[in-house]
């Protein structure tokens, strides 16, 4: 029995739209000189399961991560969406110039890759990858990641012990031990309340007073802030 040309064309069209489960080897490298990443969350998801979206207001889950480094709510969100995920591959903070590796098995419907982690010391900055299409061809791919501002807190650049809860102003920690105290706080002109590219830390050269608790030689950066190497098997 011969398959008609129409039936064959239909089968080929369906096959071309079918995605395959993939095994991904991931390596994330912190490219900054003085910024630490809080626990990283990497997800493989469908078109609707993204962790964040630029030019829209941050979700409560994203705000919780961006202001305090807590990825629990984003993990719950990803799990409910049927996403595959790797959480905290560095087993804590990812220091400047350091790398962390993980393997992620993806379901056949999860065609996109996203990543988030708070940047310390910042008020609500995070490194992000938003819905990068996972290649179907085996090979090694490199993606450079920018720093984003969640738009949920003014960047006053003051290190406040115990802050980090959503809506509590201040930088929760400076893991490198290289920040100051006694700053008066920056007056921000950034009124963008949506997720956007982070304007960067300004800092100053007075770690005992001045306007900022951050150093203008240690805590500043230029994008990109991270490199993600993805090996598709």
C-alpha positions in Angstrom: 0.0 0.0 0.0 1.4 3.3 -1.0 1.2 6.5 1.0 -0.3 9.3 -1.0 1.8 12.4 -1.6 -0.6 14.5 0.5 -0.4 12.1 3.4 3.4 12.0 3.2 3.6 15.8 3.1 1.3 15.9 6.2 3.5 13.5 8.1 6.6 15.4 7.2 5.0 18.7 8.3 4.1 17.2 11.7 7.5 15.7 12.1 9.2 19.0 11.4 7.1 20.6 14.2 7.9 17.9 16.8 10.6 18.8 19.3 12.9 16.4 21.0 13.9 16.1 24.6 17.4 17.4 25.1 20.3 17.0 27.5 22.1 20.3 28.2 25.4 20.8 29.9 25.5 24.3 31.3 28.4 26.5 32.5 27.7 29.9 33.9 30.7 32.3 34.4 30.5 35.6 36.4 32.3 38.2 34.2 32.4 41.0 36.8 35.3 42.1 39.0 33.3 42.9 42.1 29.7 41.6 41.9 28.5 38.3 43.4 25.5 36.3 42.0 23.0 34.9 44.6 21.7 31.4 44.0 21.1 30.9 40.3 17.9 29.5 38.8 17.9 28.1 35.3 14.7 26.8 33.7 13.8 25.2 30.4 10.2 26.1 29.6 7.5 26.5 27.0 6.6 29.8 25.4 4.5 30.9 28.4 6.8 29.8 31.2 9.3 32.6 31.2 10.8 33.9 34.4 10.6 37.6 33.5 9.7 39.9 30.7 11.4 43.1 29.8 9.3 46.3 29.7 6.6 44.8 32.0 6.2 45.1 35.8 8.1 42.5 37.8 6.1 39.7 39.3 6.1 39.3 43.1 8.3 36.2 42.6 10.8 38.2 40.5 10.8 41.0 43.0 11.6 38.6 45.8 14.6 37.3 43.9 15.8 40.7 42.6 15.7 42.4 46.0 16.7 39.6 48.3 18.1 36.7 46.3 15.3 34.3 47.2 14.5 32.0 44.3 11.9 29.9 46.1 8.9 31.7 44.6 10.3 31.6 41.1 11.0 27.8 41.6 7.4 27.3 42.6 6.2 29.3 39.6 8.4 27.2 37.3 7.3 24.0 38.8 3.6 24.9 38.3 4.3 25.7 34.7 5.9 22.3 34.1 9.3 23.7 33.5 12.6 21.7 34.0 15.0 23.5 36.3 18.4 23.6 37.9 18.5 25.6 41.1 21.7 26.9 42.9 24.3 25.1 40.8 27.1 27.0 42.6 25.7 25.8 46.0 25.7 29.4 47.3 27.1 32.6 45.9 28.9 32.7 42.5 31.9 35.0 43.1 33.5 37.3 40.5 35.3 35.4 37.7 34.0 32.1 39.1 32.0 29.5 37.2 29.3 26.9 38.0 28.2 23.9 36.0 25.1 21.7 35.8 23.3 19.3 33.5 19.7 19.9 32.6 17.3 17.3 31.0 14.5 19.1 29.2 11.1 17.8 28.2 10.1 17.9 24.5 7.8 20.8 25.1 10.3 23.0 26.9 12.1 24.7 24.0 13.3 27.9 25.8 16.0 28.6 28.4 15.8 31.3 31.0 18.1 32.3 34.0 18.0 34.7 36.9 20.1 35.5 39.9 20.4 38.7 42.0 23.5 40.8 41.7 25.1 41.8 45.0 25.7 44.5 46.0 22.7 46.1 44.2 19.2 47.2 45.3 17.2 45.1 42.8 19.6 44.2 40.0 19.8 40.7 38.5 21.5 38.8 35.8 19.0 37.5 33.3 18.4 35.3 30.2 14.9 35.5 28.8 13.5 32.7 26.7 16.6 31.8 24.6 15.5 29.2 22.0 17.4 26.0 22.7 19.1 24.8 19.5 17.9 21.5 18.1 21.3 20.7 16.6 24.0 19.2 18.9 26.9 21.5 19.6 28.3 24.1 22.0 26.7 27.6 22.1 27.7 30.7 24.0 25.3 33.3 25.2 26.3 36.6 27.0 23.9 37.8 29.6 23.1 41.4 30.7 22.2 42.9 34.0 18.6 44.0 34.5 16.9 46.2 37.0 13.6 44.8 38.3 12.2 48.4 38.6 10.8 47.6 42.1 13.2 49.6 44.3 15.1 52.9 44.0 18.8 52.4 43.6 20.0 54.2 46.7 23.2 52.1 47.0 23.0 51.9 50.7 23.9 48.6 52.4 21.2 48.0 55.0 21.6 45.0 57.3 18.5 42.9 57.3 17.0 44.4 54.1 16.1 42.2 51.2 12.5 41.6 51.9 10.3 42.9 49.0 9.6 46.6 49.6 12.3 47.1 52.1 14.8 49.7 50.7 18.5 48.9 50.8 21.1 46.5 49.6 20.9 43.3 51.8 24.6 42.5 51.7 28.0 43.1 50.1 29.6 39.6 50.1 33.0 40.8 49.1 33.4 42.8 52.3 34.5 45.8 50.1 31.6 48.2 50.7 31.4 51.1 53.0 28.9 52.6 55.5 27.5 56.1 56.3 26.4 57.0 52.8 23.6 59.5 52.4 22.0 57.6 49.6 21.7 58.4 45.9 18.8 60.4 44.6 17.7 58.3 41.7 16.2 59.9 38.5 15.3 56.4 37.2 11.5 56.3 37.3 11.2 53.2 35.2 9.0 50.7 37.2 9.3 48.0 34.5 12.0 45.5 34.1 14.8 47.2 32.1 18.5 47.1 31.5 20.3 48.1 34.8 21.9 51.5 34.7 24.8 50.1 36.7 26.2 51.0 40.1 27.7 54.5 40.4 29.5 54.2 43.8 31.9 56.9 45.0 35.5 57.0 46.5 34.5 57.5 50.1 33.5 54.3 51.9 32.9 56.2 55.2 30.5 58.8 54.0 29.6 60.2 50.6 26.4 59.4 48.7 26.9 55.7 48.2 28.1 52.8 50.2 29.6 51.2 47.1 33.0 51.7 45.5 33.2 53.4 42.1 36.2 51.2 41.2 35.0 47.8 42.5 31.3 47.6 42.1 30.8 49.2 38.7 30.3 47.0 35.6 29.6 47.1 31.9 27.3 44.6 30.2 27.5 41.7 29.7 27.9 40.5 33.3 27.9 36.7 32.6 28.6 34.1 30.0 26.5 31.0 29.6 27.9 28.1 27.7 25.3 25.6 26.6 26.3 22.2 25.2 23.4 20.4 23.5 23.9 16.7 23.3 
